[in-house]
Amino acid sequence: MNDRDWEQFKQKLFAKSNIDLNQYKPAQMQRRISNFMARQGVSTYAAFFQLIDSDPKLYKTFIDYLTINVTEFFRTPEKFIELEEKVIPQLLTTSPRLNIWSAGCSTGAEPYSLAMIMAEKTPGVRHRILATDIDVEMLAKAKKGVYTPGDLKNIPQERLTKYFSRIDADYALNDDMRGRVEFQQHNLLLDKFETGFDLILCRNVVIYFTEEAKDALYRRFFAALKPGGIFFVGGTEAILNFRDIGFQHFLPFFYRKPL
Ligand SMILES: C[S@@+](CC[C@H](N)C(=O)[O-])C[C@H]1O[C@@H](n2cnc3c(N)ncnc32)[C@H](O)[C@@H]1O
């Protein structure tokens, strides 16, 4: 494998998938891709591209592997308690109907966790919850709303009974909750952002993005928030230069756009 092989692979993959590997950390990405290639018994990126280009099933497995879709309801429960008890009440003081975006929502556990919180906090009010992901397969699963017990391990029995019904070993989310979230395909590194959000969550999505890609992304999230809006990041993703971007510190892992 050489640099030319890698450069050409990145170009071809971008043309096929719209995934721009230039915006991901090269060492981690090359290691992940090499591991995947080794399992297929190929040793050059050119041969690997040919393989995924001619095998749609393998291509899909590779894209899933690259974008890693692991998620769960109320991920990092102590942060969700702060969201519920401190952040949302603060936002509701200025906007009675919130405009929320879960960016990189995977199979929907994150936006549906929000839907439960909002339904309980403000019965009768329909907030907007937009949930986006690059991966259409994950979005299809999200819309279906069927989960394994492992996905639901942070949900107390009361919410489980209230919002889910059993289908054999799995749990199906009820239609009311499913109707509260609007799913759309969206590539955070390429597509336009809407504006006017009260709350944006982008958690456990940027792990493999370069520092430059992350910085550009955070600036775009800042622009997408309303004044007073809050940006919620993952448990290992504190933003060191939040002040340079224009954010104020609200709580650990929550940043606020000044009023
Ligand atoms: C680990 S999951 C995180 C899910 C959820 N936010 C959570 O914290 O549980 C990461 C998600 O980010 C998505 N993703 C990765 N790169 C993306 C991009 N450029 N644009 C949009 N979504 C992306 C993946 O498809 C994946 O579903």
The ligand as an SDF file (V2000), in Angstrom:
LIG
                    3D

 27 29  0  0  0  0  0  0  0  0999 V2000
  -21.8780    5.9690   17.4390 C   0  0  0  0  0  0  0  0  0  0  0  0
  -23.3040    6.5450   16.5720 S   0  0  0  0  0  0  0  0  0  0  0  0
  -23.8980    7.7480   17.7270 C   0  0  0  0  0  0  0  0  0  0  0  0
  -25.3850    7.6920   17.9110 C   0  0  0  0  0  0  0  0  0  0  0  0
  -25.9270    8.6260   18.9930 C   0  0  0  0  0  0  0  0  0  0  0  0
  -25.6400   10.0050   18.7000 N   0  0  0  0  0  0  0  0  0  0  0  0
  -25.3860    8.2490   20.3410 C   0  0  0  0  0  0  0  0  0  0  0  0
  -24.5940    9.0050   20.9210 O   0  0  0  0  0  0  0  0  0  0  0  0
  -25.7280    7.1710   20.8330 O   0  0  0  0  0  0  0  0  0  0  0  0
  -22.5300    7.5520   15.3060 C   0  0  0  0  0  0  0  0  0  0  0  0
  -23.4490    7.8560   14.1340 C   0  0  0  0  0  0  0  0  0  0  0  0
  -22.8690    8.9080   13.3730 O   0  0  0  0  0  0  0  0  0  0  0  0
  -23.1600    8.6940   12.0110 C   0  0  0  0  0  0  0  0  0  0  0  0
  -22.2150    9.4440   11.1770 N   0  0  0  0  0  0  0  0  0  0  0  0
  -20.8920    9.2190   10.9760 C   0  0  0  0  0  0  0  0  0  0  0  0
  -20.3850   10.1010   10.1150 N   0  0  0  0  0  0  0  0  0  0  0  0
  -21.4200   10.9450    9.7790 C   0  0  0  0  0  0  0  0  0  0  0  0
  -21.5350   12.0650    8.9280 C   0  0  0  0  0  0  0  0  0  0  0  0
  -20.4950   12.5190    8.2360 N   0  0  0  0  0  0  0  0  0  0  0  0
  -22.7400   12.6690    8.8250 N   0  0  0  0  0  0  0  0  0  0  0  0
  -23.8210   12.2100    9.5200 C   0  0  0  0  0  0  0  0  0  0  0  0
  -23.7790   11.1540   10.3320 N   0  0  0  0  0  0  0  0  0  0  0  0
  -22.5880   10.5220   10.4680 C   0  0  0  0  0  0  0  0  0  0  0  0
  -23.0280    7.1820   11.8660 C   0  0  0  0  0  0  0  0  0  0  0  0
  -23.7340    6.7080   10.7140 O   0  0  0  0  0  0  0  0  0  0  0  0
  -23.5860    6.6770   13.1830 C   0  0  0  0  0  0  0  0  0  0  0  0
  -24.9460    6.2910   13.0620 O   0  0  0  0  0  0  0  0  0  0  0  0
  1  2  1  0
  2  3  1  0
  2 10  1  0
  3  4  1  0
  4  5  1  0
  5  6  1  0
  5  7  1  0
  7  8  2  0
  7  9  1  0
 10 11  1  0
 11 12  1  0
 11 26  1  0
 12 13  1  0
 13 14  1  0
 13 24  1  0
 14 15  1  0
 14 23  1  0
 15 16  2  0
 16 17  1  0
 17 18  1  0
 17 23  2  0
 18 19  1  0
 18 20  2  0
 20 21  1  0
 21 22  2  0
 22 23  1  0
 24 25  1  0
 24 26  1  0
 26 27  1  0
M  CHG  2   2   1   9  -1
M  END
$$$$
